[in-house]
Amino acid sequence: MQLTVNGQLRELPDAEAPRRLLDVLRETLDLTGAKDGCGIGVCGACTVLLDGAPVKACRLSLGDVAGRALLTIEGLEGPDGTLHPLQQAFLDAGAIQCGFCTPAMVLTAHAFLRGHPRPSRPEIRRALAPVLCRCTGYQQIVDAVERAAPFYA
């Protein structure tokens, strides 16, 4: 079974098809940015991008994504390891506290900004609603997304 993960074609045994995508990412591919929060698709901590759209990796099997393209937080940085401007904006705005939801927030914001490069603050809040944060109160996260928006224009 093949899929593209962070721009790299990966081959996985067909026997892995029924496993949760989240478990394959974390345990087989050692991509630990997506977190196992609730395990039922409610908290959004496991969010990755599938063909550019946010999905909950705890709700999909590897077989569900065969032949498609995944982007995890590990694939957002530059080839030389530099942070993506959105990741840097999260740092600059103090939008990371415990960091548990941060990869999901960044990927959700990335997908949103690609289609909405000039968002209003209420639009940003609505776009980020599928990912829960228990630390920041969201203000700094919205600030970070707003700060990074010009990069997408």
Beta strands, then each sheet from edge to edge (+ up, - down):
strand 1: 2-5
strand 2: 8-11
strand 3: 47-50
strand 4: 53-56
strand 5: 69-71
sheet 1: 2+ 1- 5- 3+ 4-
end
